[in-house]
Amino acid sequence: MNVVCLIGLIAGLAADRAGPQSHPYKEEIKNGIKIVHNLKVPAEKAFKDLKWEEDLVIGGETDVEEYILAQPIEIIADPAGTIYVLDYKDCAVKKYDPRGKFIARIGRKGQGPGEFEIPSGICLDEEGRLLVGDMMANKIESFDSAGIFINSLKKERLYKFEMVRSGKLVIEYMELASGESQVKRIRCLAAEEAGKARVVLYSRDQLPFARVSNKDFQIEIPLYIRWDVTPDGRLYIGTANCYEIRAMTLDGRVLFAFTRDYDPFPIPPDIRSAALKQLAGSRLPTMAVGARDFEEYLKSYAIFKSITADEKGRIWVELFQPESKDGTEAFSTFDVFSPEGVFLFSTRFETELTARPFFKNGCLYALRRDTNGYVQAVRYRLPQGL
């Protein structure tokens, strides 16, 4: 099922609305799906200045090995407040108690049981077992609460995954299919459960490069999907080049979709030209790469970086922000929507969050970059009344 940009509105089916805590929006039915179209709101009216209470920081500039976060890419927490940080460079999960005290290092670099080559994601199941995905080894490793290896589950071309209460896994992966003249790469998202057939929720042809960069710029090719799934199994999914997000069940049924009027950031002509020139000279073993294949997707930067559902079912969409020349204006901005897809407010962190945030226990857990360039694991208390 493809996630596509909606073009136009259906006259006569749309109705202007605004809830007591929301902004103006229209609802319409298109191809049998309800669309919530959130209208443009002046920035000063949309913005909500949340007073985040920082109550725990792990890492940063330190010489204590247990608290050095070399290249952390994901943070989660369990109901008791225990914190898990996946450190990509260290090929390990670092576990801390609710006060930030180091407990254990789980896993190490390698190809054997309980070892990782390229760790790509973590989650906890209902029994408190830690699951760690390995993108290179195409597997998910399982550990008990003490960090002891349990077993390994083979998953071909794995990228990311999540587990929901029903015991289902939601898996993001790549399929390869032979075309007339080249191998096609298809990005997929599916739900699967032991003993049952896999349900494909999303699939789309994928360009062969995720990003292009040199010493002056780094640009993501914004076709990669962003998604999150709530514990009860509601999936939110969208592609970064179109501000449309779908809410789905894990059996593939579309509940509704929502959009928001948004002005994208155009890629400057000199950077665009340099990126296309670099792509034109690229080759892969299975296909030749033509720069024109990328032209449409290099007109503007990606619209959003991540989608996250909080404990109340609200959807936090982290917007892309162009980097400043000197790197001094790093911050993270979010659009926040109700569980029904109605825009509530925008807010921002006066710091750069380097990974998708995680909501648990009335807190927001995040990885952020400090002023010296070190990445820290941080726990914020949610503002009162939020």
C-alpha positions as CSV (number, residue, x, y, z in Angstrom):
1,M,0.0,0.0,0.0
2,N,1.6,3.2,-1.1
3,V,1.7,6.4,1.0
4,V,1.1,9.1,-1.6
5,C,0.8,12.9,-1.6
6,L,-2.8,14.1,-1.8
7,I,-3.4,16.5,-4.6
8,G,-6.2,19.0,-4.2
9,L,-9.3,19.1,-2.1
10,I,-12.7,17.7,-3.0
11,A,-15.1,20.6,-3.1
12,G,-18.3,20.1,-1.2
13,L,-17.0,17.3,1.0
14,A,-14.7,19.5,3.1
15,A,-15.9,21.3,6.2
16,D,-14.0,24.0,8.1
17,R,-13.6,23.1,11.8
18,A,-11.6,24.1,14.9
19,G,-11.7,22.4,18.2
20,P,-11.3,24.2,21.6
21,Q,-7.6,23.3,21.8
22,S,-6.8,23.1,18.1
23,H,-6.5,25.2,15.0
24,P,-8.6,25.4,11.8
25,Y,-8.8,22.3,9.7
26,K,-10.9,20.7,7.0
27,E,-12.2,17.1,6.8
28,E,-12.9,15.4,3.5
29,I,-13.3,11.9,2.1
30,K,-11.1,10.8,-0.7
31,N,-11.0,7.3,-2.1
32,G,-13.0,6.2,0.9
33,I,-10.4,7.6,3.4
34,K,-11.1,10.5,5.8
35,I,-8.5,13.2,5.4
36,V,-7.9,15.8,8.1
37,H,-6.3,18.8,6.3
38,N,-4.8,21.2,8.9
39,L,-4.7,24.8,7.5
40,K,-1.8,27.2,7.8
41,V,-1.6,29.1,11.0
42,P,0.6,32.1,11.8
43,A,3.7,30.9,13.6
44,E,3.1,33.0,16.6
45,K,-0.3,31.6,17.1
46,A,0.8,28.0,16.5
47,F,3.8,28.1,18.9
48,K,3.6,26.9,22.5
49,D,6.6,27.5,24.7
50,L,6.8,24.4,26.8
51,K,8.9,24.6,30.0
52,W,10.8,21.3,30.0
53,E,12.2,20.2,33.3
54,E,15.6,18.5,32.8
55,D,16.1,16.1,35.6
56,L,18.7,13.6,34.4
57,V,21.7,13.8,32.1
58,I,24.0,10.9,31.2
59,G,27.2,11.2,29.2
60,G,28.8,14.3,27.7
61,E,32.4,15.2,28.3
62,T,33.7,12.5,30.7
63,D,36.6,10.1,31.0
64,V,34.5,7.5,32.9
65,E,34.1,4.7,30.4
66,E,30.6,3.5,31.5
67,Y,29.2,7.0,30.8
68,I,30.9,7.7,27.4
69,L,28.3,7.6,24.6
70,A,30.4,7.2,21.5
71,Q,27.7,7.4,18.9
72,P,24.3,6.7,20.5
73,I,21.4,6.3,18.0
74,E,18.4,5.3,20.1
75,I,17.1,5.7,23.7
76,I,14.2,3.9,25.4
77,A,13.0,3.2,29.0
78,D,11.0,0.6,30.8
79,P,8.0,1.2,33.1
80,A,10.4,1.2,36.1
81,G,12.4,4.0,34.6
82,T,15.5,1.9,33.6
83,I,17.2,3.5,30.6
84,Y,18.7,1.7,27.6
85,V,20.9,3.6,25.1
86,L,22.0,1.9,21.8
87,D,25.5,3.0,21.0
88,Y,26.2,2.3,17.3
89,K,29.9,2.9,17.4
90,D,30.4,0.8,20.6
91,C,28.2,-2.0,19.2
92,A,26.5,-2.2,22.6
93,V,23.4,-1.3,24.6
94,K,24.2,0.7,27.8
95,K,21.8,0.2,30.6
96,Y,21.3,2.7,33.4
97,D,19.0,2.8,36.5
98,P,16.4,5.6,37.0
99,R,19.0,7.7,38.7
100,G,21.4,7.4,35.8
101,K,23.8,4.9,37.5
102,F,25.4,2.5,35.1
103,I,24.1,-1.1,35.4
104,A,25.5,-3.1,32.5
105,R,26.8,-3.2,28.9
106,I,24.8,-5.6,26.8
107,G,26.3,-7.1,23.6
108,R,29.6,-6.4,21.8
109,K,31.0,-6.2,18.3
110,G,31.1,-9.6,16.5
111,Q,29.2,-12.2,14.6
112,G,28.4,-14.7,17.3
113,P,25.4,-15.0,19.7
114,G,24.7,-11.8,21.5
115,E,27.1,-9.8,19.2
116,F,26.4,-7.1,16.6
117,E,27.9,-6.0,13.4
118,I,25.7,-2.9,12.7
119,P,23.1,-2.5,15.5
120,S,20.1,-0.5,14.1
121,G,17.4,-0.5,16.8
122,I,16.1,-1.6,20.1
123,C,12.8,-2.2,21.9
124,L,11.4,-4.1,24.9
125,D,8.8,-6.8,24.8
126,E,6.0,-7.4,27.3
127,E,8.1,-9.7,29.4
128,G,10.9,-7.0,29.7
129,R,13.2,-8.7,27.3
130,L,15.5,-6.5,25.3
131,L,15.4,-6.9,21.5
132,V,18.3,-5.5,19.4
133,G,18.2,-5.4,15.6
134,D,21.4,-5.9,13.6
135,M,21.1,-4.5,10.1
136,M,24.3,-6.1,8.7
137,A,23.6,-9.6,10.2
138,N,19.9,-9.5,9.3
139,K,18.8,-10.6,12.8
140,I,17.1,-9.5,16.0
141,E,18.9,-10.6,19.2
142,S,17.0,-11.2,22.4
143,F,18.3,-10.7,25.9
144,D,16.7,-11.2,29.3
145,S,16.4,-8.5,32.0
146,A,19.9,-9.3,33.3
147,G,21.4,-8.8,29.8
148,I,22.0,-12.6,29.1
149,F,21.6,-13.6,25.5
150,I,18.4,-15.7,24.8
151,N,18.1,-16.3,21.1
152,S,18.4,-14.9,17.6
153,L,15.6,-14.3,15.1
154,K,16.6,-14.1,11.4
155,K,15.2,-11.1,9.5
156,E,16.4,-10.5,6.0
157,R,17.4,-6.9,5.0
158,L,16.2,-5.5,8.3
159,Y,16.2,-1.8,9.0
160,K,14.0,-0.9,12.0
161,F,11.4,-2.7,14.0
162,E,9.0,-2.3,16.9
163,M,7.0,-4.7,19.0
164,V,3.4,-4.1,20.2
165,R,1.4,-5.6,23.1
166,S,-0.1,-8.3,21.0
167,G,3.3,-9.8,20.4
168,K,3.4,-8.6,16.8
169,L,6.5,-7.2,15.3
170,V,6.4,-4.3,12.9
171,I,9.4,-4.6,10.5
172,E,10.9,-2.1,8.1
173,Y,13.0,-3.9,5.5
174,M,14.2,-3.9,1.9
175,E,13.1,-6.2,-0.9
176,L,15.1,-6.7,-4.1
177,A,13.2,-7.5,-7.3
178,S,14.6,-8.0,-10.8
179,G,13.3,-5.6,-13.4
180,E,13.8,-5.5,-17.2
181,S,17.2,-3.9,-17.0
182,Q,18.1,-3.5,-13.4
183,V,17.4,-4.7,-9.8
184,K,14.6,-2.8,-8.1
185,R,14.9,-1.9,-4.4
186,I,11.5,-1.8,-2.6
187,R,11.2,-0.3,0.8
188,C,8.6,-2.2,2.8
189,L,6.9,-2.1,6.2
190,A,5.1,-5.2,7.5
191,A,3.4,-6.6,10.6
192,E,4.1,-10.2,11.5
193,E,3.2,-12.6,14.3
194,A,4.5,-16.1,15.0
195,G,2.6,-18.7,13.1
196,K,0.7,-16.2,10.9
197,A,1.4,-14.8,7.4
198,R,3.2,-11.4,7.2
199,V,0.9,-8.4,6.4
200,V,2.6,-5.9,4.2
201,L,1.5,-2.4,5.3
202,Y,3.6,-0.3,2.9
203,S,5.8,-0.7,-0.1
204,R,7.5,1.7,-2.5
205,D,10.3,1.7,-5.0
206,Q,13.4,3.2,-3.5
207,L,16.2,5.2,-5.1
208,P,19.6,3.6,-4.6
209,F,21.1,6.3,-2.4
210,A,19.8,7.6,1.0
211,R,21.9,10.7,1.0
212,V,24.6,12.6,-0.9
213,S,27.3,14.7,0.8
214,N,30.7,16.3,0.7
215,K,32.6,18.6,3.0
216,D,30.1,21.4,2.5
217,F,26.7,19.7,2.7
218,Q,24.8,16.6,3.5
219,I,21.4,16.0,1.9
220,E,19.0,13.2,2.5
221,I,17.1,11.9,-0.5
222,P,13.7,12.3,1.2
223,L,11.9,9.1,0.1
224,Y,12.7,7.1,3.2
225,I,9.7,6.5,5.4
226,R,9.1,7.7,9.0
227,W,6.8,5.8,11.2
228,D,5.9,4.9,14.8
229,V,3.5,2.4,16.3
230,T,1.6,2.8,19.6
231,P,1.6,-0.1,22.1
232,D,-2.0,-1.0,21.2
233,G,-1.1,-1.3,17.5
234,R,-2.0,1.9,15.8
235,L,0.6,2.7,13.1
236,Y,1.4,6.3,11.9
237,I,3.5,6.4,8.7
238,G,4.6,9.0,6.1
239,T,7.4,9.8,3.7
240,A,9.6,12.8,4.4
241,N,9.0,14.6,1.0
242,C,5.3,15.0,1.6
243,Y,3.5,16.3,4.7
244,E,0.9,13.5,4.9
245,I,0.7,10.9,7.6
246,R,-1.6,7.9,7.6
247,A,-3.0,6.1,10.6
248,M,-3.4,2.4,10.1
249,T,-4.2,-0.8,11.9
250,L,-1.7,-3.7,11.7
251,D,-4.0,-5.7,9.4
252,G,-3.5,-3.0,6.8
253,R,-6.7,-1.0,7.2
254,V,-6.3,2.8,6.8
255,L,-8.1,4.6,9.6
256,F,-7.6,8.2,8.3
257,A,-4.8,10.5,7.1
258,F,-3.8,14.0,8.1
259,T,-1.8,16.7,6.4
260,R,-0.7,20.2,7.3
261,D,0.0,23.2,5.1
262,Y,3.8,23.7,5.1
263,D,6.4,25.7,3.2
264,P,9.3,23.5,2.4
265,F,12.9,24.7,2.5
266,P,14.3,24.8,-1.0
267,I,17.8,23.4,-1.6
268,P,20.1,26.3,-2.7
269,P,20.9,26.1,-6.5
270,D,24.7,25.7,-5.9
271,I,24.2,22.8,-3.4
272,R,21.6,21.2,-5.7
273,S,23.9,21.4,-8.7
274,A,26.8,19.9,-6.8
275,A,24.7,17.1,-5.4
276,L,23.3,16.2,-8.9
277,K,26.8,16.2,-10.4
278,Q,28.0,13.9,-7.7
279,L,25.1,11.5,-8.2
280,A,25.6,11.5,-12.0
281,G,29.1,10.2,-11.5
282,S,28.0,7.4,-9.2
283,R,27.7,3.7,-10.1
284,L,26.3,0.7,-8.3
285,P,27.1,-3.0,-9.1
286,T,23.4,-3.6,-10.0
287,M,22.4,-0.3,-11.7
288,A,23.6,2.9,-13.3
289,V,22.5,6.0,-11.5
290,G,21.1,8.9,-13.6
291,A,21.0,12.3,-12.0
292,R,17.6,13.0,-13.4
293,D,16.2,10.2,-11.3
294,F,16.9,12.4,-8.3
295,E,16.0,15.9,-9.6
296,E,12.4,15.9,-8.3
297,Y,13.6,14.9,-4.8
298,L,16.4,17.4,-4.6
299,K,14.2,20.5,-5.1
300,S,13.6,20.8,-1.4
301,Y,15.0,19.4,1.9
302,A,13.1,16.6,3.7
303,I,10.0,18.0,5.5
304,F,10.2,16.0,8.7
305,K,12.8,13.9,10.5
306,S,10.7,11.6,12.7
307,I,7.2,10.6,13.9
308,T,6.7,9.8,17.5
309,A,3.5,8.9,19.5
310,D,3.5,9.9,23.2
311,E,1.7,8.1,26.0
312,K,-1.6,10.0,25.4
313,G,-1.6,9.1,21.7
314,R,-0.6,12.5,20.4
315,I,1.7,12.6,17.4
316,W,5.0,14.5,17.5
317,V,6.4,15.3,14.1
318,E,10.0,16.6,14.2
319,L,10.5,19.1,11.4
320,F,13.7,19.3,9.3
321,Q,15.8,22.4,10.1
322,P,18.5,23.6,7.7
323,E,21.9,23.7,9.5
324,S,23.4,27.1,10.1
325,K,26.7,27.9,8.5
326,D,28.5,28.1,11.9
327,G,26.5,25.4,13.6
328,T,25.5,27.8,16.5
329,E,21.7,27.8,15.9
330,A,21.0,24.1,16.4
331,F,17.6,23.4,17.7
332,S,14.7,20.9,17.2
333,T,11.1,21.8,16.2
334,F,8.0,19.7,16.5
335,D,4.4,19.9,15.2
336,V,2.1,18.1,17.7
337,F,-1.2,16.6,16.6
338,S,-4.1,14.9,18.5
339,P,-4.6,11.2,18.1
340,E,-7.2,12.1,15.4
341,G,-4.7,14.1,13.4
342,V,-5.8,17.6,14.4
343,F,-2.9,20.1,14.7
344,L,-2.5,21.3,18.3
345,F,0.6,23.3,18.5
346,S,4.3,23.7,17.5
347,T,7.1,23.7,20.0
348,R,10.9,23.5,20.0
349,F,13.9,22.4,22.0
350,E,16.7,24.9,22.2
351,T,19.2,22.1,21.5
352,E,19.7,19.6,18.7
353,L,18.1,16.2,19.3
354,T,20.0,13.6,17.5
355,A,17.5,10.8,17.5
356,R,13.7,10.2,17.7
357,P,12.5,11.1,21.3
358,F,10.9,8.4,23.5
359,F,7.9,9.0,25.8
360,K,7.5,7.0,29.0
361,N,6.5,7.4,32.6
362,G,5.4,11.0,32.1
363,C,8.8,11.8,30.7
364,L,10.5,12.5,27.4
365,Y,13.8,10.6,26.9
366,A,16.1,12.1,24.3
367,L,19.6,12.1,22.9
368,R,21.0,15.6,22.4
369,R,24.2,17.3,21.3
370,D,25.8,19.6,23.8
371,T,27.7,22.8,23.0
372,N,31.0,20.9,22.8
373,G,29.7,18.4,20.3
374,Y,29.2,15.5,22.8
375,V,26.0,13.5,22.7
376,Q,24.1,13.1,26.0
377,A,21.2,11.0,27.1
378,V,18.6,13.3,28.8
379,R,15.4,12.8,30.6
380,Y,12.9,15.7,30.7
381,R,9.8,15.8,32.9
382,L,6.7,16.7,30.8
383,P,5.4,20.1,31.6
384,Q,2.4,20.1,34.0
385,G,-0.9,19.8,32.2
386,L,0.6,18.6,29.0
